[in-house]
Amino acid sequence: MTVVYGLVFLCFLVFFHETGHFLLAKFFKVKVESFSIGIGPVLLHRNIKGTDYRLSLFPLGGYCGMKGEKDFSAALESGSSRIIADKDSLYGIAPLKRVLIIFAGPLFNFIFAVIAMTVVGMLGSEYYAPSAKIILADEIYPEVHSAARDAGMLTGDIIKTINGNRVNDFSDIFSYVSVCPDEDIVVTVERNEELLDFKVHTDFDKDQGIGKIGVSSSLDSVDKRIVEPLKFFPAFFYGIRETCRLVFISFKTMKIIFMGTNLTKTVSGPARITTMLGNTVQTGFSEGAKTGFCYTLNFMALISISLFIINILPVPILDGGLILFSLIEFFAKKQISPKIQYYVQFIGLAFIGFLIVIGLFGDIQYFISLAGSK
């Protein structure tokens, strides 16, 4: 059931993304020839006002087929120096309208994250978590380096803030430190009712792609945390704030990937993402309906933000690539040659192919390690 849960929710996120394209295409009078839930062989379909609505076999997202998407290929095959398109097709409308249609997909992923975090804020939550009281990790694992010890921190210190960010429990310590590998951070601790500041240079764990300071949680100080439900408008602003925070964290994580991380361990493929999402759903709901709902929405918001960021990157064959080409066309007042677009897209395809191979290889290693641990 883990895989089933993961597939259903992952399919919904991609479907929501495609809905953004669909609505803006309709708004700008671009003909939508097909709109599918799922991909692959069509199981059911119905044509309504010129759009073929489909239910397809594989629940791995969906697609929005707009008129004129193949005009680029046709121009390339004919050797034409420009794309000839009808006025109700994707390449037949003004470049800025095309930008808005393409950007609507990633934007809907951002909007979903705001909605999800708003609902989480309105629900509130109760959970148990280790407190911010720490044990220096090298006291438990002698082979582990502790940057916290080097900076002068001691076992029993209670971390209050990291770089000015309030720390409520140990999960906050992980969240703030993990996105700051090989950096100087300022950690404020409470020791004997006195607040002390320490400048800590974080370690960089290349296998996990995260920063560490060499501290562990104190298992004898697990606290019950109660997050009170918010009314709609405070929850809405909470949703916006948390979504923007996720965007910031995601961009920092992308930067970390290019710092020499072990890509096969840090880049997840579709199988691992699906399994992780399914596990989150099962684990959350085993602790209660509200807890499960919050866990699921939090994880879906994170994946949705990842889809948002990936798709706005100026990489050819992704949404961001078409947005870039359209903006160049708008400012240059002329189309980019189909041949140039083809060669640039070929480079983009090679880049995406590389990431897919890395992700799949990482997935295989991940599942082999799981099997070996059982």
N, C-alpha and C positions, 0 to 999 in steps of 0.2 A: 504493500500500500504506500510505502514511502515514495517510490518512483511515481505512482499514480498521482499522489498529492502534488509532488513537485511539478509534474507535467501540466496538470490543470492550472496551477497558479502561474507558471512560466508562460503558458499559452495565453492566459488572460492579459499578462503584461504586454506581450507582443501584439495581441489583438487591440489593446487600448492604444498602442502606438500607431497602428495602422488606421484606427478610427480617426485620429487627428488628421492624417493625410486625406482620408475620405471626406470629412466634413469641409475642409478648406477647398478641396478640389470641387466639390459641389457648389460651394459659395462663389468661387471664381468661374463657374460655368465650364469647367473641364469635365469632359465625359468620363465617368468611371465605368469601365467595361465589366469589371468583375470585383467582387469583394468576398473574401473567403475567411471562414473560421477554420483554422487548420491548413495544412499543406498536403500536396500529393494528390492521389486519385480522388475525384469528386464523388461523394456519397449521395448528397441531395443538392438540388439547386432550383432556383426559381427566378425568372427574369421579371423585374419590376421597373418600369420606366427606363428601359435600356441598360440597366445594371443587372448582371447575373450574380445573385447572392448564393453563396455556396457553403456547404459543410463538407470539409475534406477529411481524408482518412487519418492523417497523422497530426495529433494535437501539439504541434510545435510552433504555434503562433498563428500566422495568417498573412494575407497580402491584400493590397489594394491595387488592382490593375487599371491604370489610367490610359486613356487614348493617347497614342503618340510616343509611348515609352520606347518603342522599337524604331522610331524615326531616325534616331542616332545611328543604329545599325544599318538601316537602309541607305542613309547618306554615305556611310563608310564604304559599303559594298559597291555603290554606284560611282564612287570616286568624287562625289560632289564636294565642293568647298564650303557648303553651308547646309543646314538642316531645313528641309522643306516640310512645313507642318500646317495642319488645319487650325483655324482659330479656336476650336474647342478641344485642342490637344495640349499636352504638357509643354511641348516646345513651341506651340503657337501663341502662347500668352506672353504678356510682358515679363521680363526677367524677375522683377521684384515680386510679382504675384507667384511666380514659380518658387522663389525663395520662401515665401510664406507657406505655400503648400508643403514643401519639403520640411521646413522647420517645424511645422505643426506636429509631426510625429514625435520628435524628441521633446517638444514642449508638452505634449500630453503625458509623457513619462514624468516630467517635472511636476505637472499638475497632479498626477496620481499620487506622487510622493507627498505633496502638500495635503491632499485629502486624507491619505493614510495616517499621517502624523497628527492631523487635526482630530481624527477619530480616536487615536491613541490618547491624545490629551483630554478629550471629553470623557473617556472611559476611566482614566486613572488606573492605578495598579497597586498591588501589594506583592512584595517579593523579599526573599531572604538573600543577603549578599555579604561576603566578607567585608569587614570594615576597612578603613584606610590605615589601620595599624599594621606596621610592616615587620617582617623578619628579613634580615639580610640573607640573600639566597645562598651565599657561600658557606653559611652556617649549616645549611641542610645538604647542599651539594658542593663539596669542597672544590670540585673541578670547575665550577662556574665563576666567572669574573663578576664582581659587584662594583659597578661604577658608583653606586650610592655610598659604599664604604670608602672608596677613594676620596669622595667629596666630604666625608666626615659624618655621614648619617649613621644612626645606630638602630639596632633592633629595639622595637618598642616605640619608635617615633610614629607619630600619627600625621600623615600627609594631609595638609589642609588645602594647599593650592599648588598648581603647576603652571608656570608662566602666567600667573594671575587668574587662571581658571579654577573655579571652586571644585574641590574633590569631595564627593559624598560617600563613596565606597571604593573598594579595590578595582571594580570594573572601570571607574573613571581614570584611575592611575594608568591602567592598560591602554585606554582609549587615547589619552593625551601623549603618553610616551611612545606608543607604537608608531605614530606618524612623524616622529622626530628622530630618525636614526642618525647617528654620527653628528649630533648637534649639541650645543650648550643649552641647557634649560635651567630655569630657576625653580627650585622646589622649596616650598615653605612647610615646615613641620612644627608640630606642637610637642615639646619635650619638657616635662616637669612644669606644666602650665605656662611655659614660655614659648613664644614663636621665634623660630630661627630660619634663616634663609641659607640655602646651599646651592652653589652653581655646580651642576652635574653634567658631565659630557657623556651622552648616551652611547651604548654599543650598537653595532649594526649586525643583526642576525640575518645573514644573506639567504639562509634556507627558508625562513619564514617571511622575509622581506619587511621586518619591523625593527623598531628601536627598543632597547631594553636598558634598565638601570640596575638590574641584579637584585630585585626585592621579591619576596613572596608574601602571600597573605597570612595573617595570623588566624589559624583555624579556630582558636578559642574565642574569637570576637566576631561572630556572625550576627549581623543586625537584621531586624525586620524593617524594611523600608516601605513607607506608605506614601504614594503619590496621589494627592487629592484630585478628583475630577475637576476639570475646568468648564466654565460656560463657553458657549459657542465662539464668541469673538476672541477671548483670551486663548482658547484652544486653536483658533485659526492662526493667530499670530505665532503661537508656539509651533504650529505646523510649518509655517513659512521659515521661522528661525531654524528649526531642526533640519529642514530640507536644505537650506543654504549651508548649514554646517556639514551635512553629508556631501554636498557638492565640493566644498573646500577639502574635506578629508579625502574624497575620491581623487581630486587633482593631485594632492600630496602623495597619495598612494601610487599614482601613475609616475610621478617623478622618481619615487623610490625604486620602481621596477627597472629604471635605466641607470641605477647606481651600482649595478653588478649583482643583482639578486639571482638566485637559482630559479630560472624561469619555469622549469618543469614542476617546481614545488609551489610557486607563488601564483602562476597563471592557471586559472581553473577553466576546464572545458565544460560543455553542456551537460555531460553526464554527472560530473561532480556538483555543479550548481543545482541541477535537478534534485540530486540526492540530499544535498545540504538543505534545500528549501523544504523537501518532504520531511526530513528529520526535525526541522524547526517546527513544522506544523504538528507533528506527532508529539514531540516533547512538550510543546507549549500546552496543547489541549489535555495532556495527561495531568497537568497541574490545575486544570479548571478551564471553563469556557472563556472567561474574560482574559485570563492570562494567555491562553492559546491564541486568542484573537489578536492580542497586542503583540505577541511574539511574531505571529505571521505577518501582520501589517508592517512591523519594523523591518523585517527581512525583505519583504516585497518592496518596501520603499527604497531600501539600499540597492536592490537589483535594478529597480526602475531608474534610479539616479545613474547607475552604471550604464544603462541603455541610453539615457539622455546624453551623457558625456561622450560615449563611444560614437554616437551618431552625429554629434556636432563637430567632431574632429575633421579637419580638412583633408580627409583621406579619400581618394577617388574610389568609386563604387559604393561608398557609404553616403548617407544623407548629406554629411558635411562637404563631401566632394562636389556634389551637384549644386549645393548652396554656393560654394566658392566659384564654380564655373559661371553660375548665373550672375553673381555679383560682378565678376570680371566683365561679363557681357554687358551688364548695366552701365558700368563706368566707362568701358571702352566704346560703347555704342555700336558694337558689332559682335557677331557670334565668333566663338573660338572654333577653329578648323576641326571637323570631326576626327581627322587623322591625329591631330595633337591630343585631343581628348582621349582617343583610343590608347595612345602610348602612355599617357599619364595614368589612365585607368589600369593598364596592364601592370604598372609598378604598384599601384594600390592593391590590385588583386594578389600579387606576389606577397605583399606585406600581410594581408589578411590570411592568406594561405599559411604563411609562416606561423602566425599566432594560433591558427586552428590546429596545426600539427603539434605545436608546443603544448596547447591545452589538452589535446587528446592524449599525448604521451604522458602528461602530468596526471590525467585521469587514470590511465592504466596503472601507473606507479602507485597512485593513491589507493586504488581498489586492491592491488596486489598486497600492499602493506596492511590493509584492513584484514584481508583474508589470512595473512601470516600471523596477525595478532590474536586470532580466534583459536 
